[in-house]
Amino acid sequence: MYLIHNFISFTFPRIKFLLKKQKNYKEIITFFFRLIFLCLIIYFRKKYFFYGYFGKNKFKVILETLKQGFGTRGYYLLRNRQEPILEFGYKLINKNDVVIDGGANQGIFSLSFRSAIKEGGLIIAVEPFKYATEKLKKNFLLNNYKNFIIYQRVLSDKNKKNKIYYSNTITDASIVNKKQNYRIIESITIDKIIKLNNLKKLNLIKLDIEGAEYLALKGSMNSLKKFRPIIYLEISNFINFNKIKTLLNKLNYNSYIFNSKGRLVNYKKYNSKQQNIIFKFNKKKL
């Protein structure tokens, strides 16, 4: 009974999302074929990898079948339709870029970005859990990607020890939102990462760190002023949005979202249906 409930709770929101988002019935049919195949490989406990896409770029992803809530089942079903940055983010990234992926999990975003920056760029992935960093490394090696750095840390505004809270899965882990479990983890700032690696540029920062995005940005102020990177955030409430918007507006950043056609449009007022937000430096304000 538990397995049935687990399966329904996992698949139903994704079916609802796809039916609402897509008018292409071929994609809907493909989704259901993937769902059937996913059920089979979960049942037989088979190891499997599949291809992800980022624009015209393709990469391999290890499918984690045995643990729900660890980042790959949903991507297997929806692929780059899962989030706007996965669908349209290739427009923001160029060959040889340097990217920081905060809250990297098993590396869906890192792999996507790496497929676009090619061999001349650099991916720096920050992820606190050993299970995820091991999978992340395996995903990179599966693709013969070598230009990456992994920090098993959390991003914050200070370099110190922190409590990271989590519940049943690691995808909701946070240093600001308290939950039933916690462990001690070292935090690191983006400014320190830049200094440690003697980086001469930073093109994009992606942050999905469960409410700690504001702290991570406070710990990156020197880097933001120097490099003016594009910033992609998942923001889950209007309080965090307003704090971040106020902070970044002072540095001449404006906020945007991708519309359904993949174009950046202004985003000034928080809407809970649009939590994936992009901040870009506005040269015209200078």
C-alpha positions in Angstrom: 0.0 0.0 0.0 2.9 2.4 0.9 4.5 1.8 -2.5 1.2 2.6 -4.3 0.8 5.8 -2.3 4.5 6.7 -2.9 4.1 6.2 -6.7 0.9 8.2 -6.9 2.3 11.1 -4.9 5.4 11.2 -7.2 3.7 10.9 -10.6 0.4 12.8 -10.2 1.9 16.3 -9.9 4.2 15.7 -12.9 1.3 14.4 -15.0 -0.7 17.5 -14.0 2.2 19.8 -14.8 2.7 18.3 -18.2 -0.9 18.4 -19.2 -1.1 22.0 -18.1 2.1 23.1 -19.8 2.1 21.1 -23.0 -0.2 21.2 -26.0 2.0 18.8 -27.9 0.3 15.4 -27.5 3.4 13.6 -28.8 5.3 14.7 -25.7 2.4 13.6 -23.5 2.4 10.1 -25.0 6.2 10.0 -24.7 5.9 10.9 -21.0 3.6 8.0 -20.4 5.9 5.6 -22.2 8.7 6.8 -20.0 6.5 6.4 -16.9 5.9 2.7 -17.8 9.6 2.1 -18.4 10.4 3.8 -15.1 8.0 1.5 -13.3 9.7 -1.5 -14.9 13.3 -0.6 -14.0 12.2 0.4 -10.4 10.5 -3.0 -10.1 13.5 -5.0 -11.4 16.0 -2.6 -9.7 18.0 -2.2 -12.8 20.9 0.3 -13.3 20.2 2.6 -16.1 21.3 5.9 -17.7 19.5 8.2 -20.1 20.2 11.3 -22.2 19.4 14.8 -21.1 19.3 17.8 -23.4 20.3 21.5 -23.0 19.5 23.3 -26.2 21.3 21.3 -28.9 23.6 19.7 -26.4 23.3 16.2 -25.1 24.7 14.4 -22.0 24.2 11.2 -20.1 22.5 11.0 -16.7 22.5 8.1 -14.2 18.9 7.3 -13.3 18.5 6.9 -9.5 15.6 4.4 -9.3 15.6 3.3 -5.7 15.3 6.5 -3.8 12.5 9.0 -4.4 13.3 12.6 -3.9 16.9 12.5 -5.0 16.6 14.4 -8.2 16.6 12.1 -11.3 13.2 10.4 -11.5 11.4 13.7 -12.2 14.0 14.8 -14.7 13.9 11.4 -16.5 10.1 11.9 -17.0 10.1 15.6 -17.9 13.6 16.2 -19.2 14.3 19.9 -20.0 10.6 20.7 -19.5 11.1 20.4 -15.7 12.2 24.0 -15.2 12.5 27.1 -17.4 16.3 27.3 -17.0 16.7 23.7 -18.2 14.5 24.5 -21.2 15.8 27.9 -22.2 18.9 28.5 -20.1 21.2 27.6 -23.0 20.5 31.2 -24.2 22.3 32.6 -21.2 25.5 30.4 -21.3 28.3 30.6 -23.8 31.3 28.4 -24.6 34.1 28.8 -22.0 31.9 30.3 -19.3 32.5 29.8 -15.6 29.4 28.7 -13.6 28.7 28.1 -9.9 25.8 25.7 -9.2 24.6 26.1 -5.6 22.5 23.2 -4.4 23.8 20.9 -7.2 22.2 17.6 -5.9 23.2 14.9 -8.4 24.1 17.4 -11.1 21.2 17.9 -13.6 21.9 21.6 -13.8 25.7 21.2 -13.6 25.6 18.7 -16.5 23.3 20.9 -18.5 25.6 23.9 -18.0 28.7 21.8 -18.7 27.3 20.6 -22.0 27.2 24.2 -23.1 30.5 25.6 -21.8 32.5 22.8 -23.4 36.1 22.0 -22.4 37.2 25.6 -22.0 34.8 26.5 -19.2 34.5 25.5 -15.6 31.6 24.2 -13.4 31.8 24.6 -9.7 29.2 22.6 -7.9 28.3 23.1 -4.2 26.4 20.4 -2.5 26.4 19.4 1.2 25.5 15.7 1.0 28.0 13.0 0.3 25.5 10.8 -1.4 24.7 13.5 -3.9 28.3 14.6 -4.5 29.3 11.0 -5.3 26.5 10.7 -7.8 27.4 14.1 -9.2 31.0 13.0 -9.8 29.8 9.7 -11.4 27.6 11.7 -13.8 30.5 13.9 -14.8 32.8 11.0 -15.3 30.1 9.1 -17.3 30.3 12.0 -19.8 34.1 12.2 -19.7 33.8 15.8 -18.3 36.9 16.9 -16.5 36.6 20.6 -16.0 34.6 20.7 -12.7 35.1 21.3 -9.0 32.9 19.9 -6.3 32.6 21.5 -2.8 30.8 19.3 -0.2 29.6 22.5 1.6 26.7 24.9 1.8 26.7 28.4 0.4 26.2 31.2 2.9 27.5 34.7 3.9 30.2 33.4 6.2 32.8 30.6 6.2 31.9 28.6 9.3 30.1 25.6 10.6 26.3 25.5 10.2 23.4 23.2 11.0 21.7 21.9 7.8 18.2 20.7 8.4 16.4 18.1 6.3 13.4 15.7 6.5 12.9 12.5 4.5 14.9 13.6 1.4 17.9 15.8 0.8 16.1 18.0 -1.8 14.5 20.1 1.0 17.7 20.5 3.0 18.2 24.0 4.3 20.4 26.0 6.7 17.5 28.4 7.4 14.4 26.3 7.5 14.3 24.1 10.5 13.2 20.4 10.1 13.3 17.3 12.2 16.8 16.2 11.3 20.1 18.1 11.1 23.8 17.6 10.7 26.8 19.9 11.0 28.3 21.1 7.7 30.9 23.7 6.7 29.6 26.8 4.8 31.6 28.7 2.2 31.0 32.0 0.5 31.1 32.5 -3.3 33.7 35.2 -2.7 36.0 32.6 -1.1 35.4 30.1 -3.9 36.5 32.8 -6.4 39.6 33.6 -4.3 40.6 29.9 -3.7 40.4 29.1 -7.4 41.9 32.4 -8.6 39.1 32.9 -11.0 39.3 35.7 -13.6 35.6 35.6 -14.5 32.2 34.4 -13.3 29.4 34.2 -15.8 26.5 32.6 -14.1 25.4 31.7 -10.5 22.5 29.2 -10.0 21.1 29.0 -6.5 18.5 26.5 -5.3 19.3 26.3 -1.6 15.9 26.3 0.1 15.7 29.8 1.5 19.4 30.6 1.9 19.7 32.3 -1.4 19.9 35.8 0.2 22.7 34.7 2.5 24.7 33.2 -0.4 24.3 36.5 -2.4 25.5 38.5 0.6 28.6 36.2 0.6 29.2 37.0 -3.1 29.1 40.8 -3.1 32.7 41.3 -4.2 32.2 38.8 -7.0 29.0 40.4 -8.2 30.6 43.9 -8.3 33.6 42.6 -10.2 32.2 40.1 -12.6 28.4 41.0 -13.0 27.3 37.4 -13.5 23.8 36.4 -14.5 22.0 35.0 -11.4 19.3 32.3 -11.5 17.4 31.7 -8.3 14.5 29.6 -7.1 12.6 31.8 -4.6 9.7 30.4 -2.7 8.2 33.4 -1.0 7.7 37.1 -1.5 9.8 38.1 1.6 12.9 36.5 0.2 12.2 37.9 -3.2 11.9 41.5 -1.9 15.1 41.1 0.1 17.0 39.8 -2.8 15.5 42.3 -5.3 16.4 45.2 -3.0 20.0 43.8 -2.5 20.6 43.3 -6.3 18.9 46.5 -7.4 21.6 48.4 -5.6 24.1 46.7 -7.9 22.1 47.6 -11.0 20.5 44.2 -11.5 17.0 43.8 -12.9 14.7 40.7 -12.5 13.3 38.6 -15.3 11.5 35.3 -16.0 11.3 33.2 -19.2 8.0 33.4 -20.9 6.5 30.4 -22.6 8.4 31.2 -25.8 11.8 31.4 -24.0 12.0 35.2 -24.0 13.1 37.1 -21.0 10.4 39.4 -19.7 10.5 41.8 -16.7 9.4 40.5 -13.4 8.8 43.1 -10.7 6.2 41.7 -8.4 6.4 38.2 -6.8 4.0 35.5 -8.0 4.0 32.1 -6.3 3.5 30.5 -9.8 6.7 32.0 -11.0 9.5 31.0 -8.6 12.4 30.6 -11.1 13.8 34.1 -11.4 16.7 35.5 -13.3 18.7 38.7 -12.4 20.8 40.4 -15.0 23.1 43.3 -14.7 21.8 46.5 -16.4 24.6 48.4 -18.0 22.2 51.2 -19.0 21.8 52.3 -15.4 25.5 53.2 -15.1 
